[in-house]
């Protein structure tokens, strides 16, 4: 299932390029009324970077994230996470590919209601059959400010707290790339700032690679660079973004010619 | 509101399928048996035949009404719970609680009437079959003709919709008001049922082996005990789960899910306990009785034959209904978990692991249901066999129990896995509601 036979082991040194997409194309629907969500997207992200993906609704940014994260198979093109090409067909194979390589932070948190904060955090390790280091999990939960909430259930937490559990869960499994889909979309500005700070810390302190889809220029300004997407194609890139510059660029996205990155 | 109710039924007939099926089955059984009243009341029917017909109609008709009520209530509770968001939306748009009540009850009535109308023909055929059955065994004179008249029709037209409306009100109350109050009242009922069951079962010893009433007390005892256990289902489940530690990620997750959902799942456990106890106890005791009569070389009296027919019919009806209830509530409950499954998959669970979780949950429920159901059944069977045949455990028990356990396990685990497989067809990202 994985063509590059280098078996994934969290202890081996990660590849220099965390994520590489080559001419990735994805469309939905049947032949006659197919909607093309991604059209030949090529990009590469270095290890230890924080990248925001921006674009108007329907630009394909969520599809990009799902293809890159191995949640969906692209129709054509190559997806390589941490140097290993995604080739599996069935869901079980995709799941095994994602384990240890990919972590998620979603707008709707996606924590399991039946599990406590601590249990939610170690769930990916349990499912992958990996050793559960409780001390490490508690350490990370303490670092995100939830050291005193270990036994709480998600429904006893605020939105910001839930999102911090989700980030802790993504960190505990030590994935190569953390994908965040509108992680601040349901949060107030203060909680959003906490969450963005944690994501940046994951890059700076833990040397993770973070890819964040967002429509909020302020959130995007926390990233090292911003990729713009329009009509399923890359439409530019901005390094060291500021919220104003991102908003300005977003407003004129239609003017730009498609560029490869 | 009634217009809204009708439109809501027409727009989503699928959602009402379970309710419709329960109402249809219930109406068919109630009408088929009540048509025996019509048959008995016809001119020229002799006293013995009339008595047989009326007893059957009375016993099964009563049971039937109760079962319609419970089956429709369970289907509607699931239905109303699934539509909590829709009802909330209506409330926000200015619907008063009274209007909501009228809508849900209206829907239930509409579905019940459709179910009853569809059940008339099967009920006529079923009633005819019943009379023929009684004639074959000589319990009813061959000259008696089946008639389907006012008693049968009115029982269908009144009992089913009335039971449905009552069930709808109960379902609505359960969902909108939470279950705090009923939970507090339950232990009293549960202990009362357990005590009455124990008394009934032990009073078996007061009878002589040849007494015609011998089977009544242990049977009632087993049923009452199972009702008591069923009422205690949430607490029994939590007790079992407190001591349970299963290996593997699927087992770990399953136990935690069950612990949190013990309250929701108690309905399913309740059905399983009742099913196991009633069918095991009745079938085993009837088998022992028949074998004893055969061994003694006597010919069964009409009364004994009536009792046998009734036992088998009642068990048959209960089995069908409990299976419908089990399958329906499990199907609905599992469909409802699409989001949760999606979250598990996004956290790194393969579809196989999700199915493993569902399978383990079903298995734990089955084992708990069988355990307490068997306990209740044994409490009735043991006194009966001790008095009737000087043995403690009848040889017939093993076969009956195996069959009952197989049906229960197949219904529980099978429905859960089948539904979960269907639910898993939706991609995980879409299942958790993150729009692509």
Interface residues (C-beta under 8 A of the other chain):
Chain A: X28 X37 X62 X63 X66 X71 X72 X91 X92 X95 X96 X98 X99 X104 X106 X107 X108 X110 X111 X112 X113 X114 X115 X119 X123 X124 X126 X127 X128 X129 X169 X173 X181
Chain B: X249 X252 X253 X256 X257 X259 X260 X261 X340 X342 X343 X344 X345 X346 X347 X348 X349 X350 X351 X352 X353 X427 X428 X429 X432 X433 X434 X435 X436
